[in-house]
Amino acid sequence: MAEKKNVWGLSLLFLLFSVSFIHLLICPFTKVEESFNLQATHDILFHRLEFNKYDHLEFPGVVPRTFLGPLFLSALSSPFVFLCYQMDVSKFYAQLIVRASLGVCVIGALWHMQKEVRRQFGSTVAGLFCLTCASQFHIMFYSTRTLPNVFALPLVLVAFTSWMAQKYGRFICLSAFVIIVFRAELCILMGLMLLMSLRSGRLGFVKLIYFALPAGVLSLCATVAVDTFFWAKPLWPEGQVLWFNTVLNKSSNWGTSPFLWYFYSAVPRALGCTLLFVPLGLLDRRMRVILLPTVGFILLYSVLPHKELRFIMYTFPILSMVAARGCTFILSNYQKSWMYKLGSAIVVGHLLVNTAYSTFCLYVSHHNYPGAKGMLELHRLLPHKTDVFVHIDTFPAETGVSRFLELNKNWRYDKREDMSPTNPDIKLYTHLLIEANVTKIHQLQGTHKPMVFIEGYSGAALKWFDFPPVNVLFQQKIVLMELAKEG
């Protein structure tokens, strides 16, 4: 029996890793939100002490980010990247290794959480927790993405697991670190858990100060020391982000959403059909205690007008755990009546529906990185020894182009943002990778001519009488242009 449990456990672990890496392989490129951490990791791995070549010095972004995450990720992936370098493998594979290393951390944290779920709620709940997480698109998709939120996610999951296990010292230390270094808004989620523990009497105020004070000071010193060095000025990055987003409320410049958007849009999209079983999970009184800080975090964080699904991704595994408890309630009563038999079929069916939805989302996402595909097409079309000086426009840079895709050491790559089609210096570039804008292409017709157009995702249309009933639409997003020959 123990051997069967071990085999089942290893199968679930293998499933989580496999699904995460499938998402990585099908969507190997990144978007602009991930660029700082990805570029910083690249620079640490490939430029090392040549700090004048680091990307953040030329493109610092709207707000500074910490280098602690990229430092850890580069250290974790460096042996494999070094091996690829020695074997003269394309630098593109280093990007996959870096992202896969982050995915290992996220899946490892999920597995650590699963162990505590198994201890407190049983093997069935733990197994269903893994299955629901694997079936959902957003948890697996984001697990390898170099977003600040994803760097924080493993620490949040381990801290939450420690809180469940009443290991408050570890919970407080991890919470302090992740709040001060990566995402300051997590003070809401971790703070609510802390208040509940204080109120219940399980955690004393003296013990809180004993752990929180040194953990907070050390975390702050670590990020200030490292980031002051890399940014060449006194800096606490997450403090500046907090000021920018919360006090100045400038994040609203990137769009706003209604107060309840997280509840009616983000959470349903992230959990899929699993959301239906969350209320059933609350039949277990222990789950009500666990869910309270999660719902409180989403509710309080909804006050900020600018909302994105990734801002609350830490809550998805917790909600999935509660739902898994609800699914177990149905499955454990399978023999009692035909109603429970029907419910059990729905439990299994919801995993299949989630998987189908995730497959569709993955297909769409695969076609959502035209900039990266244009960059690879440039390297495919031109001989290795060709003299190339390519300008990369803003849109390609936002849709997949990274320094890991600068595959030819002898080529020159330029991302300057002040280069317009009418600038006389445009003639210096042998090639242009730009947005497929009719006006831009027309303005460049005297200097450059199109080589190839890259299509990307533009929308989806429902066709009820076709199979599949959803028709994915594409349009030309990127154009690769080359310098026109005179005469």
C-alpha positions in Angstrom: 0.0 0.0 0.0 2.8 2.4 0.9 4.5 1.6 -2.4 1.4 2.4 -4.3 1.0 5.7 -2.5 4.6 6.6 -3.4 4.1 5.8 -7.0 0.9 7.8 -7.1 2.7 10.7 -5.4 5.6 10.6 -7.9 3.1 10.5 -10.7 1.4 13.7 -9.5 4.8 15.4 -9.1 5.8 14.3 -12.6 2.4 15.6 -14.0 2.9 19.0 -12.5 6.4 19.4 -13.8 5.4 18.0 -17.2 2.4 20.4 -17.7 4.5 23.4 -16.6 7.3 22.5 -19.0 4.8 21.9 -21.9 3.6 25.4 -21.4 7.2 26.6 -21.5 8.0 24.7 -24.7 4.9 25.8 -26.5 5.2 29.5 -25.3 9.0 29.9 -24.9 9.0 33.7 -25.3 8.2 36.5 -22.9 6.3 39.8 -22.8 7.4 43.3 -21.7 6.3 42.7 -18.1 8.8 40.0 -17.7 11.7 41.8 -19.5 13.6 43.3 -16.5 14.1 40.0 -14.7 14.8 38.1 -17.9 17.3 40.7 -19.3 19.0 41.1 -15.9 19.4 37.3 -15.6 20.9 37.3 -19.1 23.3 40.1 -18.3 24.5 38.3 -15.1 25.0 35.1 -17.0 26.7 36.5 -20.1 28.1 39.9 -19.2 29.1 39.1 -15.6 31.3 42.0 -14.4 30.9 44.1 -17.6 28.2 46.2 -15.9 28.3 48.9 -18.7 26.7 46.4 -21.0 23.7 45.7 -18.7 20.3 46.3 -20.2 18.8 48.1 -17.3 21.2 51.0 -17.6 19.9 51.9 -21.0 16.3 50.7 -20.4 15.6 51.2 -16.7 11.8 50.9 -17.0 9.1 52.9 -15.3 10.1 51.8 -11.8 13.3 49.9 -10.7 13.1 46.2 -9.8 15.3 44.2 -7.4 18.3 42.2 -8.7 18.0 39.6 -5.9 15.6 37.5 -8.0 17.8 37.5 -11.2 20.9 36.8 -9.0 19.2 33.7 -7.6 17.9 32.5 -10.9 21.2 33.0 -12.7 23.0 31.1 -9.9 20.4 28.3 -10.2 20.6 28.0 -14.0 24.3 28.8 -14.5 25.7 25.2 -14.5 23.3 24.3 -17.3 23.8 27.5 -19.2 27.6 27.1 -19.0 27.2 23.5 -20.3 25.2 24.8 -23.3 27.8 27.5 -23.9 30.6 25.0 -23.9 28.7 22.9 -26.4 28.1 26.0 -28.6 24.3 25.6 -28.3 22.1 28.5 -29.4 21.7 31.1 -26.7 17.9 30.8 -27.1 18.1 27.5 -25.1 19.6 29.4 -22.2 16.3 31.3 -22.0 14.4 28.0 -21.7 16.8 26.9 -19.0 16.4 30.1 -17.0 12.6 29.9 -17.2 12.6 26.2 -16.5 14.7 26.8 -13.3 12.0 29.3 -12.1 9.4 26.7 -12.9 11.2 24.1 -10.7 10.9 26.6 -7.8 7.2 27.2 -8.3 6.3 23.5 -8.8 8.6 22.6 -5.8 6.6 25.1 -3.6 3.3 23.6 -4.9 4.5 20.1 -4.0 5.6 21.3 -0.5 2.1 22.8 0.0 0.6 19.5 -1.2 2.5 17.6 1.5 0.9 19.7 4.2 -2.5 19.4 2.6 -2.0 15.6 2.6 -1.1 15.7 6.3 -4.1 17.8 7.4 -6.8 16.8 4.9 -5.8 13.4 3.5 -4.4 12.0 0.3 -7.5 12.4 -1.8 -7.6 16.2 -1.2 -3.9 16.4 -1.9 -4.2 14.4 -5.1 -7.2 16.5 -6.3 -5.3 19.7 -5.4 -2.5 18.6 -7.8 -4.9 17.6 -10.5 -6.8 20.8 -10.4 -3.7 22.9 -10.4 -2.4 20.9 -13.4 -5.6 21.4 -15.3 -5.8 25.2 -14.9 -4.1 27.4 -17.5 -2.8 30.4 -15.5 -1.0 28.6 -12.7 1.0 26.4 -15.1 1.4 29.2 -17.7 2.8 31.7 -15.2 5.0 29.2 -13.4 8.0 29.8 -15.7 7.4 33.5 -16.3 10.0 35.9 -15.0 7.5 38.3 -13.4 8.1 39.8 -9.9 4.9 38.1 -8.9 6.2 34.7 -9.9 9.5 35.3 -8.1 7.4 35.9 -5.0 5.0 33.0 -5.6 7.2 30.1 -4.3 8.0 32.1 -1.2 4.3 32.9 -0.6 3.3 29.3 -1.0 6.0 28.1 1.4 5.0 30.8 3.9 1.3 29.9 3.6 2.2 26.3 4.1 4.1 27.2 7.3 1.1 29.2 8.5 -1.1 26.2 7.9 1.3 24.1 9.9 1.6 26.7 12.6 5.3 27.1 12.1 5.1 30.8 12.7 8.8 31.6 12.8 9.3 30.5 9.3 6.1 32.1 8.2 7.1 35.5 9.6 10.6 35.4 8.2 9.5 34.4 4.7 6.6 36.9 4.7 9.0 39.7 5.7 11.4 38.8 2.9 8.9 38.5 0.2 7.0 41.7 1.1 10.2 43.9 1.4 12.0 42.5 -1.6 9.5 41.4 -4.2 5.8 42.5 -3.7 4.9 45.0 -1.0 1.1 44.5 -1.5 1.6 41.0 0.0 1.5 42.7 3.4 -2.3 42.5 3.0 -2.4 38.7 2.5 0.3 37.8 5.0 -0.9 40.5 7.4 -4.4 39.0 7.5 -3.0 35.6 8.2 -0.8 37.1 11.0 -3.8 38.9 12.5 -5.8 35.8 12.6 -3.0 33.9 14.4 -2.6 36.7 16.9 -6.4 36.8 17.5 -6.6 33.1 18.0 -3.8 33.2 20.6 -1.7 30.7 18.7 0.9 33.4 18.1 2.1 35.8 20.8 3.1 39.4 20.2 6.5 38.9 21.7 7.2 36.0 19.4 6.1 38.1 16.4 8.5 40.8 17.2 11.3 38.3 17.9 11.1 37.0 14.4 9.7 40.0 12.4 12.2 42.6 13.5 15.5 40.9 12.5 13.8 39.3 9.4 12.6 42.7 8.3 15.9 44.5 8.9 18.0 41.8 7.2 15.6 41.7 4.2 15.8 45.4 3.8 19.5 45.5 4.1 19.9 42.7 1.6 17.8 44.4 -1.1 19.2 47.9 -0.5 22.8 46.7 -0.6 22.4 44.5 -3.7 20.3 47.0 -5.6 22.3 50.0 -4.7 25.3 48.3 -6.2 23.6 47.3 -9.5 21.6 50.5 -10.0 24.6 52.7 -8.9 22.5 54.8 -6.5 20.9 54.4 -3.1 17.8 52.4 -3.7 15.0 50.2 -2.2 13.2 49.1 -5.3 10.1 47.7 -3.8 9.7 50.8 -1.7 9.8 52.9 -4.8 7.3 50.6 -6.5 4.9 50.8 -3.5 5.1 54.6 -3.6 4.5 54.7 -7.4 1.6 52.3 -7.4 -0.1 53.1 -4.1 0.7 56.6 -2.9 0.9 58.3 -6.4 -1.5 55.8 -7.9 0.3 56.1 -11.2 -0.3 52.4 -12.1 -3.8 53.7 -13.2 -2.0 55.1 -16.3 -2.0 51.5 -17.6 -5.8 51.2 -17.4 -8.4 50.7 -14.7 -11.0 48.1 -13.9 -14.2 48.0 -11.8 -13.9 47.3 -8.1 -15.2 43.7 -8.4 -13.2 42.8 -11.5 -11.0 40.2 -9.7 -14.2 38.4 -8.5 -16.2 38.3 -11.7 -13.3 38.1 -14.2 -9.8 37.2 -13.0 -10.7 34.4 -10.5 -13.2 32.6 -12.8 -10.8 32.7 -15.7 -7.9 31.4 -13.5 -9.8 28.6 -11.8 -12.1 27.6 -14.6 -14.7 25.0 -13.6 -12.8 24.4 -10.3 -14.5 27.6 -8.9 -17.8 25.7 -8.7 -16.5 23.5 -6.0 -15.0 26.2 -3.7 -18.4 26.7 -1.8 -18.5 23.0 -1.2 -15.1 23.1 0.4 -16.4 25.5 3.0 -18.4 22.6 4.5 -15.1 21.9 6.2 -14.8 24.5 9.0 -11.0 24.5 8.7 -11.3 25.7 5.1 -13.3 28.7 6.2 -10.3 29.9 8.3 -7.9 29.3 5.4 -10.1 31.1 2.8 -10.8 34.2 5.0 -7.4 35.9 4.5 -7.5 35.0 0.8 -10.9 36.6 0.1 -9.9 39.5 2.3 -6.7 40.1 0.3 -8.6 40.1 -3.0 -11.3 42.4 -1.6 -8.8 44.9 -0.1 -6.5 44.8 -3.1 -9.5 45.6 -5.3 -9.3 49.2 -4.0 -6.5 49.9 -6.4 -8.0 50.8 -9.8 -5.3 49.2 -11.9 -5.9 45.4 -11.9 -4.2 42.5 -13.5 -4.8 38.8 -13.0 -1.1 38.2 -12.1 -1.5 40.5 -9.1 -3.6 37.9 -7.2 -2.0 34.7 -8.6 -0.9 33.7 -5.1 -4.6 33.0 -4.2 -5.2 30.5 -7.0 -3.5 27.5 -5.3 -5.3 28.3 -2.1 -8.7 28.5 -3.8 -7.9 25.3 -5.6 -7.1 23.6 -2.3 -10.5 24.6 -0.9 -12.2 23.3 -4.1 -10.3 20.0 -3.9 -11.8 19.6 -0.4 -15.2 20.2 -1.9 -14.5 17.6 -4.7 -13.4 15.1 -2.0 -16.7 15.6 -0.2 -18.6 14.4 -3.3 -16.2 11.5 -4.2 -16.1 10.1 -0.7 -19.9 9.7 -0.7 -19.9 8.1 -4.2 -21.7 4.9 -2.9 -24.5 6.7 -1.1 -26.8 7.7 -4.0 -27.1 8.3 -7.7 -26.8 12.1 -6.9 -23.3 11.6 -5.6 -22.4 9.3 -8.5 -23.5 12.1 -10.9 -21.5 14.6 -8.8 -18.4 12.4 -9.0 -18.8 12.3 -12.8 -19.0 16.1 -12.7 -15.8 16.3 -10.6 -13.9 14.2 -13.2 -15.6 16.1 -16.1 -14.6 19.5 -14.7 -10.9 18.5 -14.9 -11.4 17.6 -18.6 -13.2 20.9 -19.3 -10.4 22.8 -17.6 -7.8 20.9 -19.6 -9.7 21.7 -22.9 -9.9 25.4 -21.9 -6.1 25.4 -21.0 -5.3 23.8 -24.4 -7.2 26.5 -26.2 -5.5 29.3 -24.2 -2.1 27.7 -24.8 -2.8 27.6 -28.6 -3.7 31.3 -28.5 -0.7 32.2 -26.4 1.6 30.4 -28.8 0.7 32.9 -31.5 0.9 36.0 -29.2 4.7 36.6 -29.5 5.2 37.9 -33.1 8.2 40.0 -32.1 10.2 36.9 -31.0 9.1 35.0 -34.1 10.3 37.9 -36.3 13.6 37.9 -34.5 14.1 34.2 -35.1 13.0 34.6 -38.7 15.7 37.2 -39.2 18.4 34.8 -38.1 16.9 32.0 -40.2 16.8 34.0 -43.4 20.2 35.7 -43.3 23.6 33.9 -43.6 25.6 33.8 -40.3 28.4 35.9 -41.7 26.2 38.7 -43.2 26.9 42.2 -41.8 23.7 43.0 -40.0 22.7 46.1 -38.0 19.1 45.7 -37.0 16.8 48.1 -35.3 14.1 46.6 -33.1 11.0 48.7 -32.7 9.0 49.0 -29.4 6.2 46.6 -30.4 8.6 43.7 -31.2 10.5 44.4 -28.0 7.2 44.1 -26.1 6.1 40.9 -27.8 9.0 38.5 -27.2 12.3 40.0 -28.2 14.9 39.6 -25.5 18.7 39.5 -25.3 18.6 35.8 -25.3 17.4 36.0 -28.9 20.5 38.0 -30.0 22.0 34.9 -31.4 24.8 36.2 -33.5 27.8 37.7 -31.7 28.9 39.6 -34.8 25.6 41.3 -35.5 24.6 44.6 -34.0 21.2 44.9 -32.3 19.6 48.3 -31.4 16.5 49.0 -29.4 16.6 52.8 -29.1 13.1 54.2 -28.7 13.6 57.6 -30.3 14.2 56.2 -33.9 11.3 57.2 -36.2 10.8 56.2 -39.9 11.6 59.8 -40.9 14.9 60.0 -39.0 17.9 60.2 -41.4 19.8 57.7 -39.3 17.3 55.0 -40.3 19.5 54.4 -43.4 22.3 53.1 -41.1 20.3 50.0 -40.3 20.6 47.0 -42.7 17.3 45.6 -41.3 14.3 46.8 -39.3 12.0 44.7 -37.1 8.9 46.9 -36.7 5.2 46.8 -36.2 3.3 46.0 -39.4 1.9 49.5 -39.6 0.8 50.7 -43.0 1.9 54.3 -42.3 5.3 53.3 -41.1 5.9 50.9 -44.0 4.9 53.7 -46.5 7.3 56.2 -44.8 10.1 53.7 -45.1 9.6 52.8 -48.8 12.4 55.1 -49.9 15.0 53.3 -47.7 13.8 49.8 -46.8 11.6 47.1 -48.4 9.6 44.4 -46.6 11.2 40.9 -46.5 8.6 39.0 -44.6 5.5 39.6 -42.5 4.8 37.8 -39.2 1.3 37.0 -38.2 0.0 37.0 -34.6 -3.2 36.5 -32.7 -5.9 39.2 -33.2 -9.0 37.7 -31.7 -11.5 34.8 -31.6 -14.9 34.3 -33.1 -17.7 31.9 -32.0 -19.2 29.7 -34.7 -21.7 27.4 -33.0 -22.2 25.1 -36.0 -18.5 24.5 -36.7 -16.0 22.2 -35.0 -14.2 23.5 -33.1 -16.8 26.2 -32.4 -14.2 28.8 -31.8 -12.3 30.3 -34.7 -9.0 31.9 -33.9 -8.2 35.0 -36.0 -4.8 36.2 -37.1 -3.4 39.2 -38.8 0.0 40.6 -39.8 1.6 42.1 -36.7 5.3 42.4 -37.5 7.3 43.2 -40.6 11.0 42.5 -41.2 12.5 45.0 -43.6 15.8 45.2 -45.3 17.8 48.1 -46.7 16.9 48.7 -50.3 19.8 48.6 -52.8 20.5 51.9 -54.5 19.9 52.0 -58.3 
